[in-house]
Amino acid sequence: MTIALFSDIHANLPALEAFFADVDKRRPDQIFCLGDLVGYNIWPNEVIRAIRERGIPTIAGNYDFGIGRASDDCGCAYKTDEEKANGAVSISFTNQIVQPAERQYLRELPKHIRLEFELTDGDPLLVLFVHGSPRKINEYLFEDRDEKSLLRILESANADVLCFGHTHKPYHRILNSGTDTEPHFRHAINTGSVGKPKDGDPRGGYVLLHFDENTSIRRADSLRVEFVRFEYDVEKAARAVEESPLPDAYATALREGK
């Protein structure tokens, strides 16, 4: 079985359309969206409608949570006064243009999705999809997080495979919560971002999880995680920002993948 996971579209319709074109060729068995459909660009309604039309199971991102409640707080961790000022423009603009039906959809999104697989060796495989972390919708789980801290989060959430977005930087870490003789491998997987990458690569990104009869919590490499990057019309998305009330800094970030 193959599962496609994507997140952090951030109202970037050209990127979402290119994602659909790419993922459709790969024909995964299931597709899930890990949130942050809106913010930072001009197409929040179109992005929401496109995901709804496909019936894709979706969880709330921190931006979705804020816009769903018509809040002026997106739960974003801006570091500078300039970032805070730009962020205020973005959430105000998004609140102005989101339509009632789309806002209601965001408001009703669940906070997580759980899956459980029965493996051939008798052990269950517990999979959890969140946006930021199991503890908080806007907690950042960066790749360099201390191993004990990250493992504690997975164990507390009862997750063998924890998949999330929010940082816009893809990675896969394998951690052993067992022993050398009785291993219990857990996976922390960041999906990256479809519409606002921050890893220096402006292409959109998503993840494919490949499960088969050999997948086991006892073997570190038995879950195959494939990171996919795809081209999209970055200039169209950047120009849309520049022609809107949104800060030009968001256009620059799209072009540079930052």
N, C-alpha and C positions, 0 to 999 in steps of 0.2 A: 504494500500500500504506500502511496505517495500523498503527502499533505503539503499544500502550499500555504505559506504564512506571509502576510504583508501588513505593513502599518505605516503610519505617519505620512499620509498622502498630502495633508495640509492644503486642501483646496486647489491642488495642482492637477487640473483635468487632463492636460496633454500627457503628463506622466502616468496618470491612472489608465488612460486609454492605451498607452504603449505597454503598460503592465499587462492589461487584459490580452492584448495581441500576443505577447510573449508567453504568458502562462497557458493560454488556450492551445498553443502548439505542443506544450509539454503534457497536457491532459492529466493533471493530478486527479486523484480520486476525491479529494476534498479540498476546499479553500476556506480559510478563516482570515478575518481582518482583526488586527490587534489595536485598532483605534487611532485617534487623531486624524479624523477625516477633514477637519476644517482649520482655518487660520492661515494667515500669511500670504494668501493669494485670493483671486477674485471669483473662484468657482465653487464655493461651499455647497450650494444647492445642487449643482450638477453632479458633483462627486457623490453626495449622499444618494441622489436619485439613481445613479449608475450602479452603486453597490446594492441598493434595495431592489432594483430591477433583476439583478442576478440572484437575489435571495441568499447572499453571503452572510453566514453567521458572523456577527461583529460585536466587539466589546467596546466600552467607552474609554477613550483617551482623556487625559486631563483637559485638553482644549474642548473636546466634545462635552465633557461634564460642565464646564463653565458656560459655554454657549447654550447648552440645553436648558440652563437655568437663567439665561439672560444676565449672567454675572459679568462684572468688569474685571474678573480675576481668572486667568487661565491656568493658574497653578504652575506657571513657568518660573524657572530659577534664573532670572536675568542677573548678570553680574555687574553691569555698569549702568550709570544713569542714562546713557544713550540707548542701551538695550531696553531699559524699562520704559523710556519714552516711546520708542518704536513699538514696543509690545502693547502699550496703551492704545496706540493708533490702530494696530492690527485687530485687537479684540473689539474695539469700538466699531470699526468698519464691518467686521464680521457680524456683529450683533445687528447692525443696521440692515444688512442685505439678506440674512438668513430668513427664509419664509416659515410661517407657522408650522406647517406639516413637517418640515425638515427639522425644526427646533424640537418638536415633540418626539421625533424619532431619536434624536440625540439624547434627550432627557430619559428615555426608556431603555437605553442600552444597558446590558448587564455589565458587571464589573469584572467577571472572569468566566472562562469556559473550562470545564474539566472533561478529560477523556480517560478511559481505563481500557487497556488492552490485556487480554489473557494470552500469555506467552506459552510457547510449546514446552518450555522447561518447568512450567508450573508457577512461576513468579508473575504477578501482575506488573504491568508497566503503567505508572500513573503520570499523566501528562496534564500540565496546567498552563493555560494561556492567560496572561495579564498584560496590562499596558506598561506600567512602570515597574512595580514589584508586587508580590503578594500582600505586602504590608500597607502600601500606599500607592495610589494611582499615579502620583508624580514623583516617586522616588527614582533616582537615577542609579541603575546598576551598570557601572562602567566596567570595562574589561579588566582594569588593574585593581579591582576590589580585592581586598584581602581574602585569601582562600577560605579561612575558617569562617569569616563573616558571610561569604556567599554560600558556603555549604550549610551554615546554620539557617539561612533563609529558605533554602530548598527543603531541608529537613522539617522545619516548622510548618511549611506549606504542604507537606506530604507529597512532594513532587519528585519523580524520577527525572522528568524532562520539564524544565521551566522555560517557556518561550515568552519573549517580551520585546518591546520597542523602546520608544521614548528618548533614547540617547542619540538615535539616528546614525549609530556606528555599529556595523555588524560584527559579531564574533561568536565563537563556540568554545566553551570551556568544559572539560570533563573533570569531575571531582569524585573521589572515592570516599564514601561515608562508612565503608566497611573496613575490612582488614586485608592484609596481603593474602591470607589463606581463604577468607570469606569476603570477597570484594562485593561492593554495592555501588556501582557507578551511576552518577547523576550528571545531567547535562544542563548547562545554562546557555541559552541560545538567544542572541539578539538578532532580530530580523533586519536591522538597518532601516532605511526609509525609502519609500517609493517616490515621494515628491519633494523632499528637502534633505538630501544626504549631507552629512557633516564630516565625512572621512576623507575629504579631498578629492573625491571622485564624483563628478556631477551626474553620472548616470544613476537611474533609479535602481533600487535593489530589493530583493526579497529572498525567502528561504524555501527550500524543498526538504522535507523530512522523508526519508525512505525507510520504511519498516518492512521486514520480511520474517520468514519462519525462524531465522537465526538471531533476531533481535533479542537481547537479554541484558538485564541489569548486571549480569556477572561478567560481561565482556565489554571493555571500554569502547571498542571500535565497531560494535555490532549495530549501532544506529548511525546511518549515513546522513550527514547534514551537508546539503549543497547550497552554496551561496550563488545567486544568479544576479547578474547586472545586465541592464538593458538600456539601449539608447532611446531618447525621446527628444522632442523639440524644445530644448532648454530655452532657446531664444524666444519662442512664443510665450513661454511661461514668464520669462524675465521681462519681456516688453509689456506684458499684461500688468505686472506690478508697477512698472514705470509710468504707465498710462492711467493708473488708479491713485487714490489718496494714500496708498500704502508707501512706506519709506523705500527709497531706492536701494537701501542696504540689503533688502531682501532679494532684489534682482541680482545684485553682485554675489550674494551667497549662493544663489542657484547656479550661476555661471561657474563659480569656483568650487562648489561642493563643500561649503563651509557654513 
